[in-house]
Amino acid sequence: MTMTPRRCLRGYASAILMAIALLVRPLPGQIRVNPTGVNVSGQSATTVFLTFGGLGGTYRAVEALWCGELESAVPDVGSRCNPATVYGRLPLQYNRSQLATGVFTDIMSIPASVARQAYDAAVRGETSSFFYVRRFVGSIGQPDQYVSVTCRLAGGGARVPLALTDVRLSFETDAPVLLVGAGESPSALTADIRYNGTGRLIGRWEIVRPGDEMPETRDLLTEATLAPTERGTQRRFEELSRFNVFLPPTGRTTLRGPDPSRLPVVGEGVYVILLRIEVSDDKEGDSNLAAAGAGSSTVHSGAVAGFPLPTLRYVVGTALTSPTTGGQSFRLLAPSADARLTPAQNVTFAWSVQTNVKMHRLEIETRDGERVFEAYVPGESRLYHPPSWLFERANGRPLRWRVLALGGDGRTVARTPWRTLLTDPSTTMPPEPCCTR
Amino acid sequence: MPGAILRAVLLLASAAQAASAQDAAIISRTARPDAWIAPNDTFDVVIQRRQEQRSARLAAVIGTTDVTALFTAHGDTLTYRANPIGLPAGEHKLTLYLVDYLNGWTELGEIPLRVRNRAGFETASVDPAIVFSSKGQMGAEPRPTPDVRHAPLEDVSVTAGLQSMHTREGVSLRTQANMLGGSNREEALRFAERPLDAPKIDLADYLVTVERGAGSISLGHVAFGQHRHLINGLTSRGASASAKWGPVATLSLAALSGTSVVGFNNLTGISDPDHRIAGGSLALELLPQRPGGLRVEATAVDGSILPVAGFGRSAIADAEASEGLGVRFQASDAGQRHRLEGGYSRSRSDYLPDSALSAGLRLPGVTRVARNAWYADLTTNLLRDVAMAGIPLTLALALRTERVDPLYRTVPLGVRSDVGSTEMDITGSIGAVAVRASVARLRDNLSRIPSLLTTDTKASSFGLEVPGSSLVRQAWFPSISVAVQRIHQAGRNVPVNSGFAETHVPDQLSAVASVAVQWMTNFWQLRVQANQSDQDNRQVGRESADLLNSSYVVSLGVTPSPRVALTMDVGIDGARNDESGEHLRTGRWSATSRLQPFDATTVSATYSNTSATEQVFGIEQANNDLRVEWQQRLPFVRLYRGNVPQAFIRYARQHFSSSGPIVDRVRQRSWSMNTGLTIPLR
């Protein structure tokens, strides 16, 4: 790949400017940033927590640009974007910056289209790194200051700040709003999360009951997205459960929601489930306040996100079933969630006791809703041994199962949430005991 | 004919054809085999079987449904009597099995069963439901700013649903719609999207489906796609149609909104051409006598989306467009011992101008490029139907390989591009004990661009599940699961002309281990879970930047009766940073109780306490939360069709305090008392 003299000159100029930016000691009153350089994903979006210090109460932040090259900002201070290489401006909807006590906290959310332009430049043989430049305007006639962060194109795994870039909450049924009969258990819920980096995802599932105040946008931000002084001041809601899981550097995870039996279903109305993410320790996302001239300690920002997290709703009461009592205690016992069933196992489906039940209906289907098998089981029974050819019908596909309790009129009294099963392909099963008890 | 007993007996020769065990079995039914019966007719099925088969239990299956429980067995006769559940309407085969411990399920034979529906082949049902709720705040401290307290019964909300089904001359029409509304705009469905003018009453979802024979058309909340790299189970508002030609071919077409939508605007979901995805697929079963034996499916997709995430999702989104073609195939041998699945797709994509990103600037933009993605999965059962010392053994091997080109994008899916991977997965079982192990290799920068970082990832995992109670048939013996994972990710080199230094290149080894032990009985369950992860940084200059995290949780649930449920959780988390010396400890315990002293009364209470401390940097956080709620159905107030209103009163109290090196001490105390009344109408 050949480089034209002009490109060579640009490359040298960029290198010199970078060297100047790194080596020259900041002048008093000069605005600084930390971190000054980060690895970012070359194929998808990236979010990074940045701290700017030295604003001195006389500067305010204005636009932020991404570009492939810097040029001197003289007579202003610092280096600004070369207008011919601008990749884009931080969209307003992702601008989560905050100014508090002279410290400017910025959340740099790089859309994939910006990384793509940098990737194209790398394919052309140009420098693959690009820059994020914040402009600060003085309020008392000082020159503007430009402060840049270097973004190095990487794979999005280790050494990239841990950040959430895409979060989707859904029930297993995939309905936008789930309808649940009073007393019935909702289906299981999950958060499908795409992220950069690696580390711990720590947080809690909360719920807003009918009549409770709804969360504000600020309450839905991850804790790491907030300025240090704002952390811990978000409103808390009723906690359903906590989680603390490790995210490997592979970019995608499915976080299981709280146990569906813990979701309140007695009172009718609209319930809102919240995913609350707490800050975690992540070396790549750390802001050194001393280096930025904004304090003396280090701010962690593991699990930062450039957007408020989505919420998930379910409505109790609109469903056409009319349950009686005790629905919340009706639950599945065995096999456990995600159990892997092999043909050799004597599989037994088991569920808890439920009163006023004439009949149970065990339903087994694929995750996309194709019914594989169902069985009616007498109301006094709570076990079922499936036929051997269940595995043939499953054909190795993941399954889910649940049990419906039917009343004397044949209507559903209560139902358990779905539970997933993994199966190995098979044609036969060894002998097993008889079917119902 | 309610209560009628049909006495005509017809022997079925087909009963003597299936398996060896049925050689001496003869099945008969007390009705002509071609006769239609009503769901509440009574009839007998008589099975004449050999003496040695008499100890086995009889089972009856219709299609995929075990209906044995709808029959009464006495000797060799199964008697069906009318019950509210009823037999499924239509023409079926009733298959009879012998079930015993030694031979499992043995098919005896089948007889035809033709059941009329309750309305004489035609159905018409309309089920509306509506719930009015009124709620308000009796008191709170501190008061919201501005004071927006709602007096009791001042804040009104409504949820409404409608389901209908109509069938006539083989054509069925099914509809379903759900709406939410309320006087408080903050509770509106689209408040997050339109905080100033979100409609107070809005459409959550709807679906209208017309079916005739093997064809169907749907409008509303539909799903489409089964290609891993092109479009896979996309669920959104739109229209879809499918038609089957016998067991051989299935054609599916769909047009959907680019993201999930709710509301009355954009009712069809496809009115905005800049935010619409259209696709079609044709699936062929090349061995129709053995579904899944050899299946080929071609898929085409064309779409563009605006930079919005959609309902229930948040993301850093771009405006983009793509068009792609894909092929997927599945093959398996007759015994399902070996299975192969693969797919190939080619997608042409680019990013579209976005005024929010360009903000009047002239951007270089990107060129539209076509890129490929493919995958192949091979699964083979090495051991099956094998037993050692009477213990069944299984062993299956899966090999997977996948490559997604750099810059490969398709609008309906967030495929991770510029990655090539291979994976080997082994699963097996010894009796009820299941074991799983896998190794995987991933690599990026597939185009080998010298100024980009190339990263290699090596991952391995091992899992073991021991369902103790199944093994020893004793409830006190726990189920145990163990999982271990190890991931090493490292940059291959320092890329040239990139801004990278040696210290910027990752080299990290992560190890995760978790153990869960669970006891479960009818009345209580106990789960003890431990999880630990170690992030070992090995890159130059960061050798000591290691993190060790641990999490321990104990959960106890007690359900002495359906009217009483108690749960308790205790958890301890630890996070240690070797470089800084930080060691954060978080402890939490919570208790929840739900009591139902009377049919119409439910009292629930939840208390949780969380505290976090870090001694080196002086971080302290504490939070405790108490909520008590009384739900009371009001059975003395009977509404239309027996509906019963419901009232609640809820007290909530919360304390929170926080202090640390950056922030001054923060203390918050709050309480609130809410009430509400719900009036359902169905």
Chai-1 contact restraints between the chains, C-beta under 6 A:
chainA,res_idxA,chainB,res_idxB,connection_type,confidence,min_distance_angstrom,max_distance_angstrom,comment,restraint_id
A,Q43,B,S417,contact,1.0,0.0,6.0,A-B,restraint_1
A,Q43,B,D418,contact,1.0,0.0,6.0,A-B,restraint_2
A,A45,B,I316,contact,1.0,0.0,6.0,A-B,restraint_3
A,V86,B,L361,contact,1.0,0.0,6.0,A-B,restraint_4
A,G88,B,L357,contact,1.0,0.0,6.0,A-B,restraint_5
A,G88,B,L363,contact,1.0,0.0,6.0,A-B,restraint_6
A,R89,B,A359,contact,1.0,0.0,6.0,A-B,restraint_7
A,P91,B,A356,contact,1.0,0.0,6.0,A-B,restraint_8
A,P91,B,L357,contact,1.0,0.0,6.0,A-B,restraint_9
A,S109,B,I316,contact,1.0,0.0,6.0,A-B,restraint_10
A,P111,B,I316,contact,1.0,0.0,6.0,A-B,restraint_11
A,P111,B,D318,contact,1.0,0.0,6.0,A-B,restraint_12
A,A112,B,D318,contact,1.0,0.0,6.0,A-B,restraint_13
A,S113,B,D318,contact,1.0,0.0,6.0,A-B,restraint_14
A,S113,B,Y351,contact,1.0,0.0,6.0,A-B,restraint_15
A,R116,B,V366,contact,1.0,0.0,6.0,A-B,restraint_16
A,Q117,B,P364,contact,1.0,0.0,6.0,A-B,restraint_17
A,A122,B,I449,contact,1.0,0.0,6.0,A-B,restraint_18
A,A122,B,S451,contact,1.0,0.0,6.0,A-B,restraint_19
A,A122,B,L452,contact,1.0,0.0,6.0,A-B,restraint_20
A,T127,B,N497,contact,1.0,0.0,6.0,A-B,restraint_21
A,S128,B,S451,contact,1.0,0.0,6.0,A-B,restraint_22
A,S128,B,L452,contact,1.0,0.0,6.0,A-B,restraint_23
A,S128,B,S498,contact,1.0,0.0,6.0,A-B,restraint_24
A,S129,B,S498,contact,1.0,0.0,6.0,A-B,restraint_25
A,S129,B,G499,contact,1.0,0.0,6.0,A-B,restraint_26
A,T150,B,G499,contact,1.0,0.0,6.0,A-B,restraint_27
A,R152,B,G499,contact,1.0,0.0,6.0,A-B,restraint_28
A,R152,B,F500,contact,1.0,0.0,6.0,A-B,restraint_29
A,L153,B,L452,contact,1.0,0.0,6.0,A-B,restraint_30
A,A154,B,L453,contact,1.0,0.0,6.0,A-B,restraint_31
A,G155,B,D444,contact,1.0,0.0,6.0,A-B,restraint_32
A,G155,B,T455,contact,1.0,0.0,6.0,A-B,restraint_33
A,G157,B,T455,contact,1.0,0.0,6.0,A-B,restraint_34
A,G157,B,Q489,contact,1.0,0.0,6.0,A-B,restraint_35
A,A158,B,Q489,contact,1.0,0.0,6.0,A-B,restraint_36
A,A158,B,P506,contact,1.0,0.0,6.0,A-B,restraint_37
A,A158,B,Q508,contact,1.0,0.0,6.0,A-B,restraint_38
A,R159,B,P506,contact,1.0,0.0,6.0,A-B,restraint_39
A,T165,B,I316,contact,1.0,0.0,6.0,A-B,restraint_40
A,D166,B,A315,contact,1.0,0.0,6.0,A-B,restraint_41
A,V167,B,S314,contact,1.0,0.0,6.0,A-B,restraint_42
A,R168,B,R313,contact,1.0,0.0,6.0,A-B,restraint_43
A,L169,B,G312,contact,1.0,0.0,6.0,A-B,restraint_44
A,D174,B,T235,contact,1.0,0.0,6.0,A-B,restraint_45
A,A175,B,D205,contact,1.0,0.0,6.0,A-B,restraint_46
A,P176,B,A204,contact,1.0,0.0,6.0,A-B,restraint_47
A,P176,B,D205,contact,1.0,0.0,6.0,A-B,restraint_48
A,P176,B,V262,contact,1.0,0.0,6.0,A-B,restraint_49
A,P176,B,F311,contact,1.0,0.0,6.0,A-B,restraint_50
A,V177,B,A204,contact,1.0,0.0,6.0,A-B,restraint_51
A,L179,B,N178,contact,1.0,0.0,6.0,A-B,restraint_52
A,R200,B,N549,contact,1.0,0.0,6.0,A-B,restraint_53
A,P210,B,K135,contact,1.0,0.0,6.0,A-B,restraint_54
A,G211,B,K135,contact,1.0,0.0,6.0,A-B,restraint_55
A,G211,B,N674,contact,1.0,0.0,6.0,A-B,restraint_56
A,G211,B,G676,contact,1.0,0.0,6.0,A-B,restraint_57
A,M214,B,E186,contact,1.0,0.0,6.0,A-B,restraint_58
A,M214,B,E187,contact,1.0,0.0,6.0,A-B,restraint_59
A,P228,B,I662,contact,1.0,0.0,6.0,A-B,restraint_60
A,T229,B,V663,contact,1.0,0.0,6.0,A-B,restraint_61
A,G232,B,S658,contact,1.0,0.0,6.0,A-B,restraint_62
A,E238,B,R627,contact,1.0,0.0,6.0,A-B,restraint_63
A,E239,B,S608,contact,1.0,0.0,6.0,A-B,restraint_64
A,N244,B,S551,contact,1.0,0.0,6.0,A-B,restraint_65
A,N244,B,D573,contact,1.0,0.0,6.0,A-B,restraint_66
A,F246,B,V512,contact,1.0,0.0,6.0,A-B,restraint_67
A,F246,B,S533,contact,1.0,0.0,6.0,A-B,restraint_68
A,P248,B,I487,contact,1.0,0.0,6.0,A-B,restraint_69
A,P249,B,Q489,contact,1.0,0.0,6.0,A-B,restraint_70
A,G251,B,R416,contact,1.0,0.0,6.0,A-B,restraint_71
A,V266,B,T602,contact,1.0,0.0,6.0,A-B,restraint_72
A,V266,B,Q631,contact,1.0,0.0,6.0,A-B,restraint_73
A,G267,B,Q631,contact,1.0,0.0,6.0,A-B,restraint_74
A,G267,B,F648,contact,1.0,0.0,6.0,A-B,restraint_75
A,E268,B,V131,contact,1.0,0.0,6.0,A-B,restraint_76
A,E268,B,Q646,contact,1.0,0.0,6.0,A-B,restraint_77
A,E268,B,T678,contact,1.0,0.0,6.0,A-B,restraint_78
A,G269,B,S133,contact,1.0,0.0,6.0,A-B,restraint_79
A,D281,B,L547,contact,1.0,0.0,6.0,A-B,restraint_80
A,D281,B,A575,contact,1.0,0.0,6.0,A-B,restraint_81
A,D281,B,N577,contact,1.0,0.0,6.0,A-B,restraint_82
A,K283,B,A545,contact,1.0,0.0,6.0,A-B,restraint_83
A,S297,B,P661,contact,1.0,0.0,6.0,A-B,restraint_84
A,S297,B,I662,contact,1.0,0.0,6.0,A-B,restraint_85
A,G306,B,I316,contact,1.0,0.0,6.0,A-B,restraint_86
A,F307,B,S314,contact,1.0,0.0,6.0,A-B,restraint_87
A,L309,B,S314,contact,1.0,0.0,6.0,A-B,restraint_88
A,P310,B,G312,contact,1.0,0.0,6.0,A-B,restraint_89
A,P310,B,R313,contact,1.0,0.0,6.0,A-B,restraint_90
A,P310,B,S314,contact,1.0,0.0,6.0,A-B,restraint_91
A,V315,B,T159,contact,1.0,0.0,6.0,A-B,restraint_92
A,G317,B,V131,contact,1.0,0.0,6.0,A-B,restraint_93
A,G317,B,P680,contact,1.0,0.0,6.0,A-B,restraint_94
A,T318,B,A129,contact,1.0,0.0,6.0,A-B,restraint_95
A,T318,B,V131,contact,1.0,0.0,6.0,A-B,restraint_96
A,T318,B,T159,contact,1.0,0.0,6.0,A-B,restraint_97
A,T318,B,G161,contact,1.0,0.0,6.0,A-B,restraint_98
A,L320,B,D127,contact,1.0,0.0,6.0,A-B,restraint_99
A,L320,B,A129,contact,1.0,0.0,6.0,A-B,restraint_100
A,T325,B,D599,contact,1.0,0.0,6.0,A-B,restraint_101
A,G326,B,P562,contact,1.0,0.0,6.0,A-B,restraint_102
A,S329,B,T559,contact,1.0,0.0,6.0,A-B,restraint_103
A,S329,B,P562,contact,1.0,0.0,6.0,A-B,restraint_104
A,S329,B,A565,contact,1.0,0.0,6.0,A-B,restraint_105
A,L333,B,M520,contact,1.0,0.0,6.0,A-B,restraint_106
A,R340,B,A434,contact,1.0,0.0,6.0,A-B,restraint_107
A,T342,B,T394,contact,1.0,0.0,6.0,A-B,restraint_108
A,T342,B,S429,contact,1.0,0.0,6.0,A-B,restraint_109
A,A344,B,P392,contact,1.0,0.0,6.0,A-B,restraint_110
A,A344,B,T394,contact,1.0,0.0,6.0,A-B,restraint_111
A,A344,B,S429,contact,1.0,0.0,6.0,A-B,restraint_112
A,Q345,B,A432,contact,1.0,0.0,6.0,A-B,restraint_113
A,T355,B,P562,contact,1.0,0.0,6.0,A-B,restraint_114
A,R371,B,T64,contact,1.0,0.0,6.0,A-B,restraint_115
A,F373,B,T64,contact,1.0,0.0,6.0,A-B,restraint_116
A,E374,B,T65,contact,1.0,0.0,6.0,A-B,restraint_117
A,A375,B,D66,contact,1.0,0.0,6.0,A-B,restraint_118
A,Y376,B,V67,contact,1.0,0.0,6.0,A-B,restraint_119
A,Y376,B,A69,contact,1.0,0.0,6.0,A-B,restraint_120
A,Y376,B,L70,contact,1.0,0.0,6.0,A-B,restraint_121
A,V377,B,A69,contact,1.0,0.0,6.0,A-B,restraint_122
A,P378,B,A69,contact,1.0,0.0,6.0,A-B,restraint_123
A,P387,B,W105,contact,1.0,0.0,6.0,A-B,restraint_124
A,S388,B,G104,contact,1.0,0.0,6.0,A-B,restraint_125
A,S388,B,W105,contact,1.0,0.0,6.0,A-B,restraint_126
A,N395,B,G292,contact,1.0,0.0,6.0,A-B,restraint_127
A,D409,B,P84,contact,1.0,0.0,6.0,A-B,restraint_128
A,G410,B,P84,contact,1.0,0.0,6.0,A-B,restraint_129
A,G410,B,I85,contact,1.0,0.0,6.0,A-B,restraint_130
A,D424,B,A396,contact,1.0,0.0,6.0,A-B,restraint_131
A,P425,B,Q336,contact,1.0,0.0,6.0,A-B,restraint_132
A,T427,B,G335,contact,1.0,0.0,6.0,A-B,restraint_133
A,T427,B,Q336,contact,1.0,0.0,6.0,A-B,restraint_134
A,P430,B,P392,contact,1.0,0.0,6.0,A-B,restraint_135
A,P431,B,Y101,contact,1.0,0.0,6.0,A-B,restraint_136
A,P431,B,L102,contact,1.0,0.0,6.0,A-B,restraint_137
A,P431,B,G104,contact,1.0,0.0,6.0,A-B,restraint_138
A,E432,B,G104,contact,1.0,0.0,6.0,A-B,restraint_139
A,P433,B,Y101,contact,1.0,0.0,6.0,A-B,restraint_140
A,C434,B,R57,contact,1.0,0.0,6.0,A-B,restraint_141
A,C434,B,V99,contact,1.0,0.0,6.0,A-B,restraint_142
A,C435,B,A59,contact,1.0,0.0,6.0,A-B,restraint_143
A,C435,B,V99,contact,1.0,0.0,6.0,A-B,restraint_144
